[in-house]
């Protein structure tokens, strides 16, 4: 798949504060990349750099192979951007606003009507062209915001908190729309909602203190060595006895006679089960527990965040 965004060693300073440090990433067509991080992790700065709203202190960004700093207008032609607060004019109708956006993107006049119709169809706005934006619900205003981001048929779409403030039904509809956009475009989705990333995205990138703390496909999360195990024994050794086993860092008793243990880094589950059997405690159940995205995120942003 072709690389639509290639960012290399991005850094950005606000005075003495290093907001983004050595950020490198790629986005390919057909991918939806979830950008995660706690407050102050550098997400907003990264989004502004990638969308060309601020210039990095160092590093480079290519949009569709075009250098964003050297040819900003040509590079941004491949980009559709929805900031957290959609740039809407409330006293315009949907059709008037999308025509205004189409003209800003230099769509040829004979093609504007078709471009607006396509964007409205994709965003579920059919037959609503004469509606005033100021009279729309928050969910429909978000749809209009996404429509302005795709009216010029960009290859790259960057969405910043697109479901913020929506009700559950609106969230479901916007997530469905984002999945559909991800089939033809490359999409970056910045959000605080971890289940949203798990549901929508094909890859995830976690920022912490301006650096990449984690980057992998959603399908690979939890496929690494487990960080904990849960088992049940016929006998009931003390928790101190269990903690004394090699490779175990913590142990706690939970419901149903089960015991959950935390593992030291890179400890194979087979090593623990072998020790339990050798002790003669009667191993009845043994279940490695794979990390969820929430556990990965929490561990990375608390351990590294201090």
VOBA-1610 file (N, C-alpha, C; in pm, whole numbers, padded with zeros to 5 digits, always signed):
BEGIN
Unk+00084-00120+00000Unk+00000+00000+00000Unk+00087+00125+00000Unk+00042+00226-00074Unk+00119+00349-00082Unk+00113+00427+00049Unk+00224+00493+00081Unk+00231+00577+00201Unk+00172+00714+00169Unk+00065+00749+00238Unk+00002+00880+00217Unk+00064+00986+00307Unk+00105+00948+00427Unk+00178+01037+00517Unk+00308+00969+00556Unk+00417+01042+00542Unk+00546+00996+00595Unk+00604+01110+00678Unk+00607+01091+00808Unk+00664+01190+00899Unk+00794+01134+00956Unk+00900+01215+00955Unk+01031+01170+01000Unk+01087+01263+01106Unk+01113+01207+01225Unk+01184+01274+01333Unk+01130+01414+01361Unk+01001+01423+01382Unk+00939+01552+01412Unk+00968+01593+01556Unk+01006+01719+01572Unk+01026+01778+01704Unk+00959+01914+01704Unk+00904+01950+01822Unk+00847+02084+01833Unk+00864+02135+01975Unk+00909+02260+01985Unk+00933+02324+02115Unk+00837+02441+02132Unk+00787+02456+02254Unk+00721+02579+02296Unk+00812+02641+02402Unk+00899+02730+02360Unk+01000+02781+02452Unk+01092+02667+02493Unk+01104+02644+02622Unk+01190+02536+02671Unk+01117+02401+02680Unk+00984+02404+02653Unk+00905+02280+02664Unk+00910+02203+02533Unk+00951+02077+02542Unk+00963+01989+02425Unk+00833+01913+02409Unk+00741+01962+02325Unk+00607+01903+02314Unk+00605+01775+02233Unk+00687+01769+02128Unk+00695+01650+02043Unk+00842+01617+02024Unk+00876+01488+02043Unk+01017+01447+02039Unk+01034+01326+01947Unk+01106+01348+01837Unk+01145+01240+01746Unk+01027+01154+01702Unk+00919+01219+01660Unk+00800+01146+01616Unk+00814+01108+01469Unk+00807+00980+01441Unk+00807+00929+01304Unk+00688+00836+01287Unk+00617+00850+01175Unk+00503+00761+01149Unk+00474+00757+01000Unk+00403+00653+00960Unk+00352+00639+00826Unk+00203+00608+00831Unk+00132+00658+00731Unk-00010+00624+00715Unk-00030+00580+00572Unk-00093+00463+00554Unk-00115+00410+00420Unk-00263+00411+00386Unk-00292+00406+00257Unk-00431+00403+00212Unk-00499+00278+00268Unk-00622+00295+00314Unk-00696+00184+00371Unk-00672+00163+00519Unk-00589+00247+00580Unk-00562+00237+00723Unk-00638+00343+00801Unk-00677+00307+00923Unk-00727+00405+01019Unk-00634+00397+01140Unk-00558+00503+01161Unk-00460+00507+01269Unk-00518+00581+01387Unk-00526+00515+01502Unk-00573+00578+01623Unk-00459+00644+01697Unk-00471+00773+01724Unk-00368+00849+01795Unk-00417+00872+01937Unk-00347+00812+02034Unk-00387+00817+02174Unk-00279+00881+02259Unk-00319+00926+02376Unk-00224+00980+02473Unk-00298+01057+02580Unk-00240+01066+02700Unk-00303+01147+02806Unk-00293+01295+02772Unk-00361+01378+02848Unk-00351+01522+02827Unk-00205+01565+02839Unk-00163+01648+02745Unk-00025+01698+02746Unk+00075+01604+02683Unk+00025+01497+02617Unk+00117+01399+02558Unk+00175+01444+02426Unk+00116+01546+02364Unk+00165+01594+02235Unk+00074+01562+02118Unk-00047+01510+02146Unk-00138+01474+02037Unk-00179+01596+01954Unk-00224+01701+02022Unk-00273+01818+01949Unk-00162+01882+01867Unk-00043+01893+01925Unk+00070+01950+01851Unk+00103+01864+01730Unk+00102+01733+01748Unk+00130+01642+01636Unk+00028+01659+01525Unk-00100+01668+01561Unk-00206+01686+01462Unk-00189+01817+01387Unk-00151+01922+01458Unk-00133+02052+01393Unk-00014+02051+01298Unk+00091+01978+01335Unk+00206+01965+01245Unk+00167+01888+01120Unk+00102+01772+01138Unk+00066+01687+01025Unk-00034+01754+00931Unk-00118+01843+00986Unk-00217+01913+00904Unk-00163+02045+00848Unk-00038+02079+00882Unk+00022+02201+00828Unk-00018+02328+00898Unk-00078+02318+01016Unk-00120+02438+01089Unk-00006+02501+01167Unk+00096+02422+01204Unk+00217+02477+01262Unk+00337+02408+01197Unk+00450+02477+01199Unk+00572+02424+01140Unk+00654+02358+01251Unk+00702+02236+01231Unk+00781+02172+01336Unk+00915+02242+01355Unk+00970+02229+01476Unk+01104+02284+01501Unk+01209+02212+01418Unk+01187+02083+01393Unk+01272+02005+01304Unk+01196+01883+01257Unk+01247+01820+01151Unk+01181+01704+01095Unk+01104+01738+00969Unk+01047+01637+00905Unk+00979+01657+00778Unk+00849+01578+00773Unk+00755+01629+00691Unk+00627+01562+00666Unk+00603+01560+00515Unk+00576+01442+00461Unk+00536+01428+00322Unk+00390+01386+00318Unk+00309+01461+00246Unk+00169+01425+00223Unk+00157+01384+00077Unk+00126+01257+00054Unk+00120+01205-00082Unk+00251+01229-00156Unk+00362+01219-00084Unk+00493+01235-00144Unk+00538+01378-00162Unk+00456+01476-00120Unk+00490+01617-00137Unk+00532+01675-00002Unk+00645+01744+00001Unk+00696+01801+00124Unk+00605+01913+00173Unk+00554+01900+00295Unk+00457+01995+00349Unk+00518+02132+00372Unk+00646+02139+00403Unk+00709+02268+00428Unk+00751+02337+00298Unk+00798+02260+00203Unk+00848+02318+00078Unk+00736+02352-00019Unk+00629+02271-00021Unk+00516+02295-00111Unk+00385+02282-00033Unk+00360+02374+00058Unk+00245+02357+00148Unk+00111+02351+00078Unk+00087+02433-00022Unk-00043+02434-00088Unk-00066+02304-00164Unk+00035+02257-00235Unk+00022+02133-00310Unk+00004+02014-00216Unk+00077+02014-00103Unk+00067+01903-00007Unk-00071+01901+00059Unk-00121+02018+00100Unk-00248+02024+00171Unk-00368+01990+00082Unk-00348+01993-00052Unk-00456+01956-00142Unk-00498+01811-00122Unk-00407+01729-00068Unk-00437+01587-00045Unk-00498+01562+00093Unk-00524+01669+00169Unk-00560+01656+00311Unk-00699+01711+00339Unk-00777+01636+00417Unk-00901+01685+00474Unk-00889+01683+00625Unk-00929+01790+00692Unk-00902+01804+00836Unk-01028+01849+00909Unk-01061+01775+01014Unk-01170+01815+01104Unk-01111+01840+01241Unk-01095+01967+01282Unk-01046+01994+01417Unk-01152+01961+01521Unk-01112+01962+01648Unk-01205+01926+01755Unk-01328+02015+01756Unk-01308+02144+01728Unk-01421+02236+01712Unk-01442+02258+01562Unk-01544+02197+01502Unk-01563+02208+01357Unk-01572+02354+01311Unk-01506+02389+01201Unk-01505+02528+01154Unk-01632+02561+01075Unk-01745+02571+01145Unk-01874+02588+01080Unk-01922+02733+01088Unk-01994+02776+00986Unk-02060+02906+00986Unk-02209+02882+01011Unk-02255+02914+01129Unk-02389+02875+01173Unk-02500+02946+01095Unk-02470+03061+01034Unk-02574+03133+00961Unk-02581+03093+00814Unk-02503+02993+00774Unk-02508+02940+00638Unk-02593+02813+00634Unk-02650+02785+00517Unk-02710+02653+00498Unk-02597+02553+00471Unk-02630+02424+00481Unk-02529+02321+00456Unk-02474+02334+00315Unk-02562+02352+00217Unk-02517+02362+00077Unk-02428+02485+00056Unk-02468+02599+00115Unk-02387+02721+00100Unk-02248+02701+00161Unk-02245+02640+00277Unk-02117+02620+00345Unk-02026+02524+00267Unk-02082+02415+00218Unk-02000+02320+00145Unk-01953+02377+00011Unk-02035+02463-00050Unk-01990+02530-00173Unk-01873+02624-00141Unk-01883+02695-00031Unk-01774+02782+00014Unk-01646+02700+00033Unk-01657+02585+00100Unk-01540+02500+00124Unk-01484+02444-00007Unk-01574+02405-00098Unk-01530+02352-00227Unk-01452+02457-00305Unk-01497+02581-00299Unk-01426+02688-00370Unk-01292+02717-00304Unk-01285+02706-00172Unk-01156+02723-00104Unk-01056+02617-00150Unk-01106+02498-00182Unk-01020+02391-00228Unk-00999+02392-00380Unk-01045+02499-00445Unk-01022+02519-00588Unk-01083+02409-00674Unk-01198+02357-00632Unk-01270+02264-00718Unk-01330+02342-00834Unk-01314+02291-00955Unk-01364+02360-01074Unk-01515+02379-01063Unk-01563+02494-01105Unk-01706+02528-01090Unk-01800+02420-01147Unk-01771+02364-01265Unk-01864+02262-01317Unk-01870+02136-01230Unk-01771+02116-01142Unk-01764+01995-01060Unk-01815+02016-00917Unk-01842+02143-00881Unk-01877+02172-00741Unk-02006+02103-00698Unk-02110+02111-00781Unk-02239+02052-00744Unk-02224+01903-00718Unk-02151+01833-00806Unk-02131+01690-00788Unk-02051+01660-00662Unk-01947+01741-00637Unk-01863+01720-00519Unk-01944+01738-00391Unk-02028+01842-00388Unk-02111+01866-00269Unk-02211+01751-00250Unk-02273+01707-00359Unk-02368+01597-00350Unk-02304+01469-00299Unk-02183+01442-00348Unk-02114+01321-00303Unk-02081+01327-00154Unk-02031+01444-00109Unk-01996+01459+00033Unk-02119+01448+00122Unk-02229+01509+00079Unk-02352+01502+00158Unk-02405+01359+00163Unk-02397+01287+00052Unk-02444+01147+00050Unk-02362+01062+00146Unk-02231+01078+00142Unk-02144+00995+00226Unk-02164+01024+00373Unk-02203+01147+00405Unk-02218+01186+00545Unk-02362+01182+00594Unk-02452+01123+00515Unk-02592+01110+00559Unk-02665+01241+00567Unk-02636+01333+00474Unk-02698+01465+00475Unk-02789+01486+00354Unk-02832+01378+00292Unk-02915+01389+00172Unk-03042+01469+00201Unk-03075+01560+00109Unk-03198+01637+00122Unk-03196+01745+00229Unk-03079+01772+00287Unk-03070+01869+00397Unk-02995+01996+00357Unk-02971+02014+00228Unk-02888+02126+00183Unk-02938+02263+00224Unk-03069+02279+00239Unk-03124+02411+00272Unk-03135+02434+00422Unk-03095+02336+00503Unk-03104+02352+00648Unk-02994+02444+00699Unk-03028+02535+00791Unk-02929+02622+00853Unk-02842+02540+00949Unk-02711+02560+00940Unk-02619+02484+01025Unk-02646+02512+01173Unk-02680+02635+01206Unk-02705+02671+01345Unk-02824+02600+01405Unk-02914+02547+01322Unk-03033+02477+01372Unk-03013+02326+01381Unk-02896+02277+01346Unk-02870+02134+01345Unk-02830+02085+01484Unk-02856+01957+01509Unk-02806+01894+01632Unk-02654+01882+01625Unk-02593+01855+01742Unk-02448+01840+01746Unk-02401+01728+01652Unk-02477+01620+01648Unk-02439+01508+01562Unk-02438+01547+01415Unk-02539+01620+01372Unk-02543+01661+01232Unk-02440+01770+01203Unk-02409+01853+01300Unk-02301+01949+01279Unk-02167+01878+01260Unk-02147+01767+01334Unk-02025+01688+01313Unk-02023+01628+01174Unk-02138+01585+01125Unk-02147+01532+00989Unk-02108+01638+00887Unk-02156+01760+00909Unk-02120+01870+00818Unk-01969+01897+00826Unk-01915+01890+00948Unk-01771+01908+00964Unk-01691+01804+00887Unk-01737+01679+00890Unk-01669+01575+00814Unk-01689+01597+00664Unk-01809+01641+00625Unk-01835+01668+00483Unk-01741+01773+00427Unk-01714+01880+00506Unk-01620+01981+00456Unk-01479+01926+00444Unk-01448+01823+00525Unk-01314+01765+00520Unk-01296+01674+00399Unk-01406+01623+00342Unk-01393+01529+00230Unk-01449+01583+00100Unk-01500+01707+00098Unk-01567+01758-00022Unk-01472+01763-00142Unk-01344+01780-00119Unk-01246+01787-00229Unk-01182+01652-00258Unk-01240+01545-00202Unk-01197+01407-00224Unk-01048+01387-00190Unk-01009+01420-00068Unk-00867+01407-00031Unk-00830+01261-00007Unk-00702+01231-00024Unk-00655+01096+00008Unk-00639+01076+00158Unk-00611+01185+00232Unk-00579+01179+00374Unk-00687+01255+00452Unk-00737+01194+00558Unk-00837+01260+00643Unk-00788+01253+00787Unk-00782+01369+00853Unk-00741+01377+00993Unk-00860+01426+01074Unk-00900+01346+01173Unk-01019+01376+01254Unk-00978+01388+01400Unk-01006+01502+01460Unk-00970+01528+01599Unk-01096+01523+01685Unk-01108+01419+01768Unk-01222+01400+01858Unk-01356+01415+01785Unk-01378+01337+01678Unk-01501+01357+01598Unk-01630+01317+01669Unk-01623+01238+01776Unk-01746+01198+01846Unk-01763+01270+01979Unk-01681+01370+02005Unk-01690+01443+02131Unk-01826+01511+02147Unk-01891+01489+02260Unk-02017+01555+02290Unk-02139+01496+02224Unk-02126+01382+02156Unk-02240+01323+02087Unk-02312+01223+02178Unk-02440+01199+02148Unk-02513+01098+02223Unk-02479+00960+02167Unk-02515+00851+02236Unk-02474+00716+02193Unk-02515+00682+02050Unk-02636+00719+02008Unk-02679+00689+01871Unk-02597+00765+01768Unk-02567+00891+01798Unk-02485+00971+01707Unk-02343+00915+01698Unk-02291+00868+01811Unk-02156+00810+01812Unk-02150+00688+01721Unk-02251+00601+01730Unk-02255+00482+01646Unk-02254+00521+01498Unk-02331+00622+01462Unk-02342+00664+01323Unk-02210+00723+01272Unk-02145+00807+01354Unk-02019+00869+01312Unk-01909+00763+01301Unk-01908+00666+01393Unk-01808+00559+01385Unk-01826+00478+01257Unk-01950+00451+01220Unk-01977+00378+01095Unk-01924+00458+00976Unk-01946+00587+00977Unk-01898+00673+00869Unk-01745+00670+00861Unk-01678+00676+00975Unk-01532+00676+00976Unk-01479+00544+00919Unk-01543+00431+00956Unk-01501+00301+00901Unk-01513+00302+00748Unk-01622+00357+00698Unk-01642+00362+00553Unk-01535+00449+00486Unk-01502+00562+00548Unk-01398+00649+00493Unk-01263+00578+00491Unk-01240+00495+00593Unk-01112+00424+00602Unk-01093+00319+00494Unk-01200+00282+00424Unk-01186+00182+00318Unk-01118+00239+00195Unk-01133+00370+00171Unk-01078+00431+00050Unk-00967+00531+00079Unk-00964+00585+00198Unk-00869+00691+00231Unk-00771+00638+00336Unk-00676+00723+00374Unk-00599+00700+00495Unk-00651+00795+00601Unk-00683+00744+00720Unk-00747+00825+00824Unk-00664+00823+00951Unk-00644+00941+01011Unk-00588+00951+01146Unk-00700+00998+01238Unk-00723+00922+01343Unk-00829+00953+01439Unk-00766+00979+01575Unk-00781+01101+01624Unk-00735+01135+01759Unk-00855+01133+01852Unk-00844+01060+01962Unk-00957+01047+02054Unk-00906+01010+02192Unk-00988+01038+02294Unk-00961+00992+02430Unk-01037+00864+02461Unk-01120+00818+02367Unk-01209+00705+02392Unk-01141+00577+02344Unk-01087+00498+02438Unk-01012+00378+02400Unk-01098+00275+02326Unk-01222+00246+02369Unk-01303+00151+02293Unk-01328+00195+02149Unk-01329+00326+02126Unk-01347+00377+01991Unk-01231+00335+01901Unk-01110+00345+01953Unk-00992+00301+01877Unk-00997+00151+01854Unk-01030+00075+01958Unk-01037-00071+01948Unk-01140-00112+01843Unk-01249-00036+01832Unk-01359-00071+01742Unk-01331-00028+01598Unk-01271+00090+01581Unk-01261+00150+01447Unk-01126+00127+01381Unk-01019+00137+01458Unk-00886+00154+01398Unk-00820+00022+01363Unk-00731+00030+01263Unk-00649-00086+01227Unk-00514-00081+01296Unk-00468+00039+01330Unk-00342+00055+01403Unk-00360+00158+01513Unk-00270+00152+01612Unk-00275+00248+01721Unk-00136+00299+01750Unk-00128+00427+01781Unk-00002+00490+01821Unk-00029+00566+01950Unk+00045+00533+02055Unk+00028+00598+02185Unk+00143+00693+02209Unk+00110+00820+02234Unk+00210+00920+02269Unk+00211+00941+02420Unk+00328+00962+02475Unk+00340+00998+02616Unk+00461+01088+02631Unk+00440+01204+02692Unk+00546+01303+02712Unk+00615+01336+02581Unk+00536+01346+02473Unk+00588+01388+02344Unk+00655+01280+02262Unk+00667+01160+02315Unk+00735+01051+02244Unk+00638+00938+02215Unk+00674+00855+02116Unk+00595+00736+02088Unk+00625+00632+02196Unk+00521+00594+02269Unk+00535+00491+02373Unk+00494+00354+02322Unk+00411+00352+02216Unk+00363+00224+02163Unk+00312+00246+02022Unk+00342+00153+01932Unk+00291+00159+01795Unk+00278+00017+01742Unk+00155-00022+01708Unk+00135-00158+01656Unk-00006-00167+01599Unk-00034-00278+01531Unk-00169-00301+01480Unk-00261-00341+01596Unk-00389-00311+01582Unk-00485-00348+01684Unk-00487-00499+01703Unk-00473-00573+01595Unk-00480-00719+01605Unk-00365-00778+01684Unk-00253-00705+01694Unk-00137-00757+01766Unk-00140-00728+01915Unk-00231-00640+01958Unk-00238-00609+02101Unk-00283-00733+02177Unk-00208-00768+02276Unk-00240-00886+02354Unk-00177-01013+02301Unk-00109-01004+02184Unk-00045-01123+02130Unk+00096-01141+02184Unk+00145-01042+02255Unk+00275-01055+02319Unk+00262-01139+02446Unk+00374-01162+02512Unk+00369-01244+02634Unk+00273-01181+02735Unk+00191-01263+02803Unk+00094-01208+02898Unk+00164-01144+03017Unk+00099-01044+03073Unk+00156-00979+03191Unk+00099-01036+03321Unk-00005-01121+03308Unk-00064-01182+03428Unk-00124-01318+03394Unk-00146-01398+03498Unk-00207-01530+03485Unk-00314-01546+03591Unk-00413-01631+03564Unk-00511-01666+03665Unk-00519-01819+03669Unk-00512-01875+03791Unk-00518-02020+03803Unk-00594-02060+03928Unk-00628-02191+03935Unk-00696-02246+04052Unk-00626-02376+04091Unk-00606-02394+04221Unk-00533-02510+04274Unk-00622-02593+04365Unk-00589-02724+04377Unk-00660-02809+04472Unk-00623-02772+04615Unk-00496-02748+04639Unk-00451-02703+04771Unk-00450-02550+04775Unk-00434-02495+04892Unk-00436-02349+04905Unk-00309-02300+04973Unk-00199-02288+04898Unk-00077-02231+04955Unk-00099-02084+04988Unk-00013-02032+05073Unk-00024-01889+05106Unk+00020-01806+04987Unk-00026-01681+04986Unk+00015-01591+04878Unk+00166-01566+04881Unk+00224-01566+05001Unk+00370-01548+05010Unk+00443-01664+04942Unk+00389-01787+04956Unk+00452-01901+04890Unk+00445-01885+04738Unk+00332-01837+04691Unk+00317-01818+04546Unk+00409-01708+04496Unk+00417-01598+04572Unk+00505-01488+04532Unk+00651-01529+04527Unk+00687-01634+04601Unk+00827-01678+04605Unk+00868-01754+04480Unk+00771-01789+04393Unk+00805-01861+04271Unk+00878-01769+04173Unk+00967-01825+04097Unk+01046-01749+04000Unk+00956-01693+03890Unk+00970-01564+03863Unk+00894-01499+03755Unk+00766-01433+03798Unk+00727-01447+03926Unk+00603-01387+03975Unk+00635-01262+04056Unk+00566-01153+04022Unk+00590-01026+04092Unk+00482-00994+04194Unk+00356-01033+04165Unk+00245-01006+04258Unk+00151-01126+04259Unk+00074-01137+04366Unk-00026-01244+04376Unk-00142-01195+04459Unk-00264-01227+04416Unk-00384-01189+04490Unk-00489-01298+04476Unk-00566-01318+04582Unk-00677-01413+04578Unk-00801-01342+04525Unk-00871-01406+04433Unk-00993-01349+04379Unk-01106-01450+04394Unk-01223-01416+04345Unk-01342-01499+04370Unk-01329-01638+04309Unk-01404-01731+04365Unk-01410-01867+04312Unk-01286-01950+04339Unk-01206-01909+04437Unk-01085-01983+04468Unk-00972-01963+04370Unk-00983-01863+04283Unk-00879-01835+04184Unk-00772-01744+04242Unk-00656-01751+04183Unk-00544-01664+04220Unk-00493-01597+04093Unk-00475-01466+04100Unk-00417-01392+03988Unk-00276-01349+04025Unk-00181-01374+03936Unk-00043-01335+03961Unk+00005-01244+03849Unk+00084-01144+03886Unk+00152-01061+03789Unk+00287-01122+03757Unk+00327-01113+03630Unk+00451-01176+03586Unk+00560-01073+03566Unk+00681-01111+03597Unk+00795-01029+03561Unk+00811-01031+03409Unk+00880-00932+03356Unk+00891-00917+03211Unk+00945-01043+03145Unk+00879-01082+03033Unk+00923-01194+02948Unk+00924-01329+03019Unk+00839-01345+03119Unk+00828-01475+03185Unk+00731-01564+03108Unk+00773-01680+03056Unk+00682-01768+02982Unk+00581-01832+03077Unk+00452-01838+03036Unk+00352-01903+03121Unk+00390-02047+03157Unk+00457-02118+03064Unk+00493-02257+03090Unk+00586-02269+03210Unk+00668-02166+03234Unk+00759-02170+03349Unk+00681-02166+03480Unk+00573-02089+03482Unk+00490-02080+03603Unk+00412-02210+03624Unk+00350-02260+03517Unk+00272-02383+03533Unk+00361-02500+03576Unk+00484-02504+03525Unk+00577-02609+03565Unk+00609-02604+03713Unk+00628-02483+03765Unk+00657-02469+03908Unk+00537-02508+03994Unk+00417-02472+03949Unk+00296-02507+04025Unk+00277-02658+04032Unk+00301-02725+03919Unk+00288-02871+03917Unk+00396-02935+04005Unk+00519-02882+03997Unk+00629-02939+04075Unk+00605-02926+04226Unk+00531-02822+04266Unk+00501-02804+04408Unk+00396-02903+04459Unk+00327-02970+04367Unk+00227-03067+04407Unk+00100-03005+04461Unk+00068-02883+04418Unk-00050-02814+04470Unk-00178-02851+04395Unk-00167-02931+04290Unk-00287-02975+04218Unk-00342-02865+04128Unk-00279-02845+04015Unk-00321-02738+03922Unk-00449-02780+03850Unk-00559-02707+03871Unk-00688-02742+03812Unk-00725-02652+03694Unk-00690-02523+03702Unk-00716-02428+03592Unk-00594-02340+03575Unk-00571-02298+03450Unk-00454-02213+03424Unk-00483-02129+03300Unk-00495-01997+03318Unk-00533-01909+03207Unk-00444-01786+03199Unk-00359-01778+03095Unk-00285-01653+03071Unk-00383-01540+03037Unk-00357-01420+03087Unk-00444-01305+03061Unk-00371-01207+02970Unk-00424-01191+02850Unk-00364-01101+02753Unk-00406-00957+02782Unk-00317-00865+02754Unk-00346-00724+02778Unk-00450-00671+02681Unk-00540-00588+02730Unk-00630-00512+02645Unk-00563-00380+02609Unk-00621-00307+02514Unk-00569-00176+02478Unk-00569-00084+02600Unk-00674-00091+02681Unk-00682-00007+02800Unk-00567-00037+02896Unk-00536-00167+02915Unk-00425-00203+03004Unk-00291-00157+02949Unk-00272-00173+02816Unk-00147-00127+02754Unk-00133+00023+02773Unk-00242+00097+02745Unk-00239+00242+02756Unk-00208+00286+02899Unk-00278+00226+02996Unk-00260+00264+03136Unk-00117+00237+03182Unk-00067+00119+03146Unk+00069+00084+03188Unk+00172+00179+03129Unk+00159+00210+03000Unk+00258+00295+02934Unk+00254+00438+02985Unk+00134+00489+03008Unk+00121+00631+03043Unk+00133+00656+03192Unk+00132+00552+03275Unk+00156+00573+03418Unk+00299+00538+03454Unk+00350+00427+03400Unk+00488+00389+03432Unk+00586+00489+03373Unk+00561+00531+03244Unk+00655+00623+03182Unk+00629+00766+03225Unk+00502+00792+03263Unk+00469+00928+03302Unk+00516+00963+03440Unk+00545+00860+03524Unk+00596+00885+03659Unk+00486+00917+03757
//
